[in-house]
Amino acid sequence: MTIDDPSKKLDKITDEFASQIKAEYPENSQVPAKEQDIGILAHEIYETMRDFKEAIIEYLKQA
């Protein structure tokens, strides 16, 4: 495995996160954020960080 493999995987995870957040919270929206919105965002960040951790550990195990 080369460094490009985890880099591509991390890029994919980041792109998926951005896509999900943009779908949930469109740019230039005038709708105020609610407490539920913060919970959704926190969950998405948690999932993304978990995916990052798994990708990095996978790479380190194969290195």
HELIX and SHEET records of a PDB file:
HELIX    1   1 ASP A    4  GLU A   24  1                                  21    
HELIX    2   2 GLU A   35  GLN A   62  1                                  28    
END                                                                             
